Amino acid sequence: MTTSTKTLERLQLLREAFFEQLPARIRKIETDWLNLAGGAWNNAAAKELRFLLHNLTGSAGSFGLPDVGLLARAADHMIEALLRASTDPTHEQLEAMTRAIAELQQAAVIERPKPLSPLVAATATLRKLVYLVDDDHGFAQDLVQSLDYFGYEVRVFKNFETLRPALQREAPAAIVIDIMFPDDMVGTAEVEKLRKTNPDLPPLIFISVRDDFEARLGAVRAGCSAYFTKPIDTGAIVDCLDQRTRVQPREAYRVMVVDDSPLEAASYALTLQSAGIETSIVNNPMEVTARLADFLPDLILMDLNMPQCSGSELAAAIRQLDAYLSVSIVFLSSETDRDRQLSALRDGGDDFLTKPIKPEHLVASVLVRVERARIIRSFMLRDSLTGLFNHTRIKEQLATEVVRARRSKADLTLVMVDIDHFKSVNDTYGHPVGDRVIKSISRLLLQRLRTTDIVGRYGGEEFAAILPGTDAEQARGVLDNIRATFHALRHHSAQGDFVSSFSCGIAVFPKFDSATLLLDAADRALYEAKQAGRNRVVIAKA
């Protein structure tokens, strides 16, 4: 059974639960209206009835009953008008409202839901296969080994004739082609021939000994995505491949769903999960701030009308917390009054989605907002060179993880990494080369550590990694493997190739039971590794 099928089945179960509850909800609305219309007018009772109608407006449409939703909206608007009036309702107004409730009751009996349709997950298949066309065996093997360090599988072909059948068997994520551009531009002609039989070629990356404009123009006309001249900088090639193949897995988007209706909240959550989005449901708005630190959402999808605490009040309270100022808050409600929507946005919301909303529209709307929120937050939280968390953010993350580890009584390891003799690298080869060394180690840390691990650039050539659920020996094994890989990498420069290394210090919670103590201990262990000869991993002692 596929994930999509399971999701549809769970959504269908939620629908059935809604249908089972619907008659009781309609009876409650009818009874409350008869009591209200048959006695003295009571604004408090009228507001309670409006709340019931308002909730039904959104939920009916969400569970496949648009007619019930529209009729509930009409009755909602009618009682809202009665509440705004300065006098008691007239006989005609009471009769109109009675007819509206009767029509709603009838639709709830007659209408049948539209069938559910599967959603397409918003996750792309990750490809790490690369084809390399090059007749220089030594160069090809060197590039294969370098790319292997960064998680790419490379298959080498000596010419286009051997490449063509391979393309028919399996499509790679990219093709790297060493093209010697003679005067007659044979290289580009070969690529053009290849496109005739393979119109959907993956990104083409050209490498050549030529660096003149004519060669580059020929490459552009042949449809290349990037062009590098020999000697090739491996880091630049890896950067290019990462951008064009998205080989680095994207951390799943996280959305917190806040709705006092368990059925609706579960329905929205399942819809988002079907698109690869992680969700956390909170039915009691009073619990939201306590749950934020555990889940760390990218976006909060929040009902506007909740009895314990309105959505606008909750948004205003969240905006008082500096740590969550960048979290996007989107209201989801059947409220159509634009003034009220704008008022809610002024209280701290970022956008407003009107119920009922189609599943595909909900997913598309959330994805757009989460992607934008992550881009904005990345400028605030991440180092511009490496894309890792910056100094301030990694310390905040460490404090959060210590609290979580203490509460769950779990292991937590802090790792401090420092590139050995980095000043000498900058002085000898130049700062641009030094930047490439920094990017190489940051990329290795991201690729070799788990997606649940947290990596940051702590200083110029110093990095920190937080490894939840990991003890000292486990961390030592992982970091020692990364250390060996980094030391094997060859970095290119105008002065010649060179290798680099790093030293590492490790400290573990609860042996060091606060963020400050962990940082101090890991720093001491790092200093010990430097004093012992560098290029090694040391575990802090109590």
C-alpha positions, 0 to 999 in steps of 0.5 A: 500500500503506497503512502498516498493510498494510506493518506487517502484512507485516513482522510476518508476515516476523518470524513466518516467521523465528521458525517457521524457527528454532523447530525448532532451538530445540526440538531444543536444548531436547530435547538439553540435557534428555537430556544433563542427565537422562542424566548427573549432575545439573548445576545450571548446565546446568539453569539454562541449560535454564530460560533457553531454556524461559523465552524460548520461553514469551514468544516463542511466544505473541507470534508466534501459538503460545499452546499452545507458549507454555503448554507451555514455561511448564509445563516452565519451572516444573518445572525451576525446582522441580527447581533449588529442591530441595536434592536431586537429582531423583527418577526420577518427576520426571525422567520427568515432565519428559521427558513435558513436553518431548515434549508441547512438541515435539509442539505445536511441530509441530502448532500453527498460528498465528492470523492477524494482524489490523491495529491502529488507529493511535493518532494523530488527524487534525489539523483546522485549519478553523474556521467563523465566524458573524458579520455584522460584516464588520470584526470578522470580517476582523480575527479571520480575520487574527489566527487565520491567524497561528496556522495556522487557516483561517477561513471566514466566514458571515453567518448560519445559513442560509449555514452549514447547507449548508457543514456538509453539505459539510465539517465544521470543527474548531470553530464560532465564533458571534457570537450577539446574545442578545435577550430572546427568546433567538433565538440559542440557538434557532437553535443548537438548530435546527442541532443537530436537522439536525446532531447531531454538531456540533463544539465551539461557541464563542460570542462576544457583547456580553452578559456577564450570567448569563442570557446565559451560562446560555443559551449553556450550555443551547445546548451551547457549549464556551466563551463570550467577550465583546467586545472579544475577546482573540485569544490567549484564542480561540486558546488555546481552539481549541488545546485543543479542536482539538489543532491543535498536533501532538503530538510522537511518543511514543518507546519504547526496546525492550531485548531480546536476541532480535532477532525479539521486539524487532523484533515489539514495535517494529513493533507500537508503530510501527503505533500511531504510536510511534517505537521504537529497538531495543537487543539488547545491554543493555550498550549501553543507557546509551550509546544513551539520549542519542541517542534520549531515550525516554519509556519503556523496554520491557525484557526481564527475563531477558537473559544479559549483564545482567538487566533489573533490573540494567540498570534499577538502572544507569539509575536512577543517571543523574539525567537519566533518573530520569523515564523510565518503565521497563516490564519485559516477561517471561514471569516470573509469580512475583509476588515476583520481579516486585516485586523487579524493580520495587524495582530501578528498574522502574515496571511489569510486563507478562507475556508473551505479550501481545496486540498491542493490549494492548501498545499500550494499556499503553504509551500509558497509561504514556507519557502519564502519564510525559509529564504528570509530566515536564512538571511537572519540565521545563516552564514553567507559563505557556507549556508550553515547556521551562524554563531548566534543561531548555533548557540541558541540551537544548543541551548534548545537541544540541551533543554530537550535532552534534559527533559527526555533524558537523552544523550547529546554531543557537541562537536567543535571543529577547527581547520589546522594552520588555516592562516597559513592557507590564506597567506600562502594561497590567498583568501579565495582559496581559503574560502573554498577550503571552508566551503569544502569542510562545511559541505562534508559536515552537511553530507556526512552528518544526519539531517537531524544534526545541527551544523554551524559556522562558529567562527572564521575557520571554526565549526560547531555541530550538535548531535542529538541522541549521540554518545561520545564514542559514536560521535568520535567514529563519525567525526574521525571518518569525516576528518580522514576524508577531508585530509584526503581532499586535494585543494587546487590553487595557482601555487599548486595542489595542497591538502588540509586537515582539521582538529576536533573536540567533543563534549557530551551531555549530561557529563557537562549539563549546560550549554555553557559547560558543553561549549567550554569542554568542547573548546578545551578538548579542541585545544588538547587536539591542537596541542597533541599534533592536530588532525585528530579527534579528542573527547573532553574529560570531566 
